């Protein structure tokens, strides 16, 4: 993140703290639901939703920027399937926003890696395991090899590459080894459970997994992109006893491919009525609970989730010192050479479960 981005984020954070959360800290634009994978835990690729054309999408980004949000994440579907993704992100950066993109890496080649690096502050690649596991979870043979190659190309291009991993019964045993194997190329890691947790995900195994990841972080063998308490709460969520920590529509909101405004990206049907379309409804009106009381009742009724785009942000808001520390860590410390066991590319021992 640039110095300007840090200052803008800090200003928005302090404003939200002292003015009662009048402006969200993050917005997400799901630019398309089209996807070149068929993930077993995601339904977006099955959904057909109209998309804004280039002019409408630029108008949507402009509305988000003028609302005063300091950070904008582009997601999907697979956002690289939109040819105008670079124009959309460039507009946000022209406004001074910190930009990020979540991609599965399939479409990242040498040229794309360099273009992404110039356009986005943060690039997050989804990778869930070694070849057999990842390909099975993502529904396409060869997906893991493409994701790993994308990570290497992005790292060589100078990008701040992050990896996001979904905790699933199929991969809980191999996440630490996977992360350490990628540590020469990855700046930071985040992990989140499938929402809702599948019945086969054992809370005790997840607890042991989180213990290993915490130890690797404390030994400075990897950098986490999420709060420590968020990581520690994942087993509680899997066990069904985690508290609801949610600021949907207050600290974060999302825009769908057709421009519809929703308070929560993971739960688009959270509210019983539309908050409006970003192309014709001012965000100040759409995100005002007093003006949309009926539409906001669903937020209170929701049982909550445990995702990086929701709960993790809420935790940072509640713990400002940890938030400041993590921003500095992600922005500066991760640029230093990372420690590895046995040197670059070393294969660590198998964690004990």
Buried (B, 14 or more C-beta within 10 A) or exposed (E): BEEEBBEBBBEBBEBBEEEEBEBBBBBBBBBBBBBBBEBBBBEBBEEEBEBBEEEBBBBBBBBBBEBBBBBBBBBBBBBBBBEBBBBBBBBBBEBEBBBBBBBBBBBBEEEBBBBBBBBBBBBBBBBBBBBEBBBBBBBBEEBBEBBBBBBBBBBBBEBBBBBBBBBBBBBBBBBBBBBBBBBBBBBBBBBBBBBBBBEEBBBEBBBBBBBBBBEBBEEEBBBBBBBBBBBEBBBBBBBEEBEEBBBBBBBBBBBBBBBBBBBBBBBBEBBEEEBBBBBEBEBEEBBBEEEBEEBBBBBEEBEBBBBBBBBBBBBBBBBEEBBBBBBEBBBEBBEEEBEBEEEEEEEBEEBEE
